[in-house]
Amino acid sequence: MTNPLLGPTGAAHIFGPQKGANTADVQRLERGMLKLASFLPALPSVSGSGAAGGTAFGLAAWGATITAGAPAVGREIGLPGQIADGDIVITGEGRYDGQSAAGKVP
């Protein structure tokens, strides 16, 4: 995912409503993440820091490197070799949408 932690394309605004958050909830989540970000040594504006509801931001604060998820997971599990001879790949993704193109990992 390429979402930053905060802002209109951030974790609260994009992922909150998917999990049932209403407008007031999203605003409350955004304020909480802003406050949390002020205490941690990671940059909330980094592309991908909002992935997994902000988990990537927390991991970055611990020293992790944020990288595109789908290619990284694919490499780790040897996916290119596993699907090389396949005609179709079926995943557990709920749906293919605009977030899929941004690196959402099924």
GIQUIVEN-V351352 format. One record per residue. N is the residue number from 1. RES is the residue in one small letter. NEAR is the number of other ideal C-beta (glycine too) atoms within 12 Angstrom. Layout:
N&RES&NEAR  N&RES&NEAR
//
This chain:
1&m&35  2&t&28  3&n&38  4&p&33  5&l&44  6&l&32  7&g&21  8&p&15  9&t&25  10&g&36  11&a&39  12&a&37  13&h&26  14&i&32  15&f&29  16&g&27  17&p&18  18&q&20  19&k&15  20&g&10  21&a&21  22&n&13  23&t&13  24&a&13  25&d&19  26&v&26  27&q&20  28&r&16  29&l&30  30&e&31  31&r&17  32&g&23  33&m&34  34&l&24  35&k&15  36&l&22  37&a&30  38&s&16  39&f&14  40&l&21  41&p&13  42&a&30  43&l&20  44&p&34  45&s&21  46&v&27  47&s&25  48&g&36  49&s&37  50&g&42  51&a&37  52&a&27  53&g&27  54&g&37  55&t&24  56&a&36  57&f&37  58&g&26  59&l&23  60&a&29  61&a&23  62&w&14  63&g&11  64&a&19  65&t&14  66&i&33  67&t&24  68&a&21  69&g&27  70&a&26  71&p&14  72&a&20  73&v&19  74&g&21  75&r&16  76&e&14  77&i&14  78&g&11  79&l&19  80&p&16  81&g&11  82&q&13  83&i&15  84&a&10  85&d&9  86&g&11  87&d&7  88&i&7  89&v&16  90&i&10  91&t&17  92&g&10  93&e&15  94&g&11  95&r&12  96&y&15  97&d&13  98&g&14  99&q&25  100&s&18  101&a&13  102&a&22  103&g&26  104&k&29  105&v&26  106&p&19
//
